[in-house]
Amino acid sequence: SVEKNTKDYFIAWLILEFFLIGVFSLLDLLMFYILFESVLVPMYVIVGLWGSRERKIRAAYFLFLYTLIGSVLMLIGILY
């Protein structure tokens, strides 16, 4: 729970915020894509560790999977 691991929770949010600031402030398309993908890691950790139900690991997995599929399509669009 968040009450027990408050430090880890806020570190994950700060890392997520750092990546999101980078995503929306970059003008280089390749670095945008790399930081966009980097956002997935702290989101997976936050949902997987501090989710509200017993299916939080499954929800984190599907969040990661669906976002990754969309990101692969975006990469194809960037490269094409």
Secondary structure, DSSP 8 states (H G I E B T S, - for coil): -TTTSHHHHHHHHHHHHHHHHHHHH---HHHHHHHHHHTHHHHHHHHHHH-SSTTHHHHHHHHHHHHHHHHHHHHHHHH-
